[in-house]
């Protein structure tokens, strides 16, 4: 299960509207790379692929590919607009180590 905070939901819906992608969902994933070994991927999509896991949380649909799902179980997607930088933040309890920028992790 992936949780979506109110702040992340509001920002995602705002961005979808601005980009003309209303009715899309959030696609999250994990791929190799970054300074800690694995990197988060986040995009807006409207196409379900074979093996995708569909999650509805806080009124927003999140889709995760089968390979990434195990890395992301229990993760909370948040949005930070503070002085330390703006952007979506993954709070992942499965991550043993994260890099300073928060964009990569290892398990």
NORCOR-V722934 format. One line per field, one symbol per residue. phi: phi as a letter, one per 20 degrees, with the letter a starting at -180 (. if undefined). burial: b if it has 24 or more other ideal C-beta (glycine too) atoms within 12 Angstrom, else e. A space follows every 10 residues. Layout:
phi = ???
burial = ???
//
This chain:
phi = .decfgffff ffffffffem dfneceddac cfqmfdoccf cbbdbccedg nfddcdblmc ecccfgfegf fdgnfdeccd defepdqfce ddfeffbcef enecbcc
burial = ebbbbebbbe bbbebeeeee eeeebbbbbb eeeeeeebbb bbbbbeeeee eebebebeeb bbbbbeebbe bbeebbbbbe eeeeeeebbb bbebbeebee ebbbbee
//
